[in-house]
Amino acid sequence: RLASKVVSYMPAKGRVYVEPFAGRGNVFRKTARQLDFEMWFLNDNRTLPFFEALRDIGDTVEVPDCSIEEYHRQREAFEMGEPKAILLEPYLTLSASGYENGWRGENGPGAAGYTRTLHACHRLLQTTEAVLSGYEWPDFDWSFLTLDDFVFFDPSYLCADVRPNNEDINHEDLVH
């Protein structure tokens, strides 16, 4: 919801754009459409499989109508590592929080709208040639960064139960 406001504070162009906590890419989607960077790096140790599936099959997925039966079918496929089920997880689950947190019910985006979103996000990944990784943030290789680069940090908030990125982050180390 705040992506437009956040992006308005970013530099209009640069050499490298890095998101060490990319989540599901909401800020990246806005940034990649509005800003001009030569290289894009998206990192998230929880959502890397989502980005890989989006890159690999995001343009071919036709999203089914949301139902409890579809939720159970895709949850089972998710446990087997099925890329389509990985992409459908935010669509089918409560507050996009993962299969383990339950079905979203009748609320949420429609199948056609989510299909368009997946296809558009796939195109952004292709256009930007974003490099995808799943490192813990301290293990990310920061040595290549220069003053012409921009890093957007948006980790899970202190004492927050934020899914799917509810990892334990040492916020003191992060600030340092």
C-alpha positions, -999 to 999 in steps of 0.1 A, spaced: 0 0 0 29 24 6 50 14 -24 43 46 -44 52 68 -14 84 47 -7 95 48 -44 91 86 -45 120 89 -21 143 67 -41 169 79 -67 154 80 -102 184 60 -116 215 42 -106 238 13 -113 224 -13 -89 191 -17 -70 191 -43 -42 163 -55 -20 177 -79 7 142 -85 21 122 -86 -12 91 -103 3 67 -109 -26 82 -80 -46 55 -53 -41 81 -25 -39 102 -40 -67 71 -40 -90 66 -3 -85 103 5 -86 110 -15 -118 82 4 -136 93 39 -125 131 39 -119 161 33 -141 187 9 -127 213 -11 -147 211 -42 -125 185 -55 -101 190 -79 -72 161 -94 -53 170 -114 -22 147 -131 3 155 -164 21 117 -171 26 103 -161 -8 130 -172 -33 109 -201 -45 81 -177 -53 104 -155 -74 119 -185 -92 84 -198 -100 73 -164 -112 104 -161 -134 100 -196 -148 62 -200 -153 46 -168 -143 35 -160 -178 17 -193 -183 -3 -197 -151 -41 -193 -154 -54 -188 -119 -84 -209 -109 -114 -196 -90 -107 -196 -52 -124 -224 -34 -117 -245 -3 -112 -275 -27 -87 -256 -47 -69 -245 -16 -65 -281 -4 -54 -293 -39 -28 -265 -41 -16 -269 -5 -8 -306 -13 10 -296 -45 29 -269 -26 42 -295 -2 56 -314 -33 73 -282 -45 50 -276 -74 58 -241 -89 21 -233 -97 11 -240 -62 39 -217 -49 25 -189 -71 -10 -195 -60 -2 -194 -22 -7 -156 -18 -39 -158 -38 -55 -187 -19 -44 -180 17 -55 -158 45 -38 -124 41 -14 -141 17 3 -156 47 9 -191 36 -9 -224 33 -2 -233 70 -23 -203 80 -55 -213 62 -78 -206 34 -87 -169 27 -124 -176 23 -145 -157 -2 -126 -124 2 -96 -114 -19 -86 -108 -55 -104 -124 -84 -88 -151 -106 -85 -128 -136 -69 -100 -117 -43 -123 -101 -36 -139 -134 -28 -105 -149 -6 -96 -119 14 -128 -123 19 -123 -160 29 -86 -155 54 -96 -127 69 -123 -149 75 -96 -176 91 -73 -151 115 -101 -140 124 -108 -177 128 -71 -186 150 -62 -156 169 -95 -157 167 -94 -119 192 -116 -101 174 -137 -75 189 -151 -43 179 -165 -10 206 -156 14 202 -146 50 208 -109 49 242 -110 67 254 -135 42 246 -114 11 277 -102 -8 277 -65 -2 313 -60 -16 302 -50 -51 282 -20 -41 293 15 -49 280 50 -42 259 47 -74 239 19 -60 207 18 -39 197 -7 -12 161 -8 0 158 -24 34 124 -35 45 129 -64 70 102 -78 93 95 -53 120 107 -56 155 84 -77 176 60 -82 146 45 -115 136 48 -108 98 42 -137 74 58 -152 53 89 -133 64 86 -140 102 123 -150 106 142 -140 136 162 -109 127 187 -94 151 176 -58 146 205 -45 165 229 -61 140 208 -49 111 210 -12 124 247 -16 128 
